[in-house]
Amino acid sequence: MSLTLRTTMGCTEAIIDDDGGLKRFYQVADLLSEDLNINFSHKEDDFDTIDWEFRFKGHNLTLHYNIYNGISIFPTKTRDALNKDNKAVVELANVLEVKLFNETRNIA
């Protein structure tokens, strides 16, 4: 896994897995819950998209899954996101990158 950032939504979006399926989404959600003690405050599940909102170090973020675009994390406010919200996305993505890379390496 390599960290990819994009700003097409008007905020920083960290692409966790651009090819990830539901199994990978739940793996990331479990990692956030168990390893980082994150609680999801609002869960919206649609046919092809899942958005789960949570707080990370005081910032409102969203774990996003889409069958076409994969798994990502971005500030919940998207276009109204503050610079510090965007920085929190990058910080969290870096933590996830290390944890998911080590997990993948231990399986192989």
HELIX and SHEET records of a PDB file:
HELIX    1   1 LEU A   22  LEU A   36  1                                  15    
HELIX    2   2 THR A   78  ASP A   80  5                                   3    
HELIX    3   3 ASN A   83  ILE A  107  1                                  25    
SHEET    1   A 6 THR A   4  ARG A   6  0                                        
SHEET    2   A 6 GLU A  13  ASP A  17 -1                                        
SHEET    3   A 6 GLY A  70  PRO A  75 -1                                        
SHEET    4   A 6 HIS A  59  ASN A  66 -1                                        
SHEET    5   A 6 THR A  49  PHE A  56 -1                                        
SHEET    6   A 6 PHE A  40  ASP A  45 -1                                        
END                                                                             
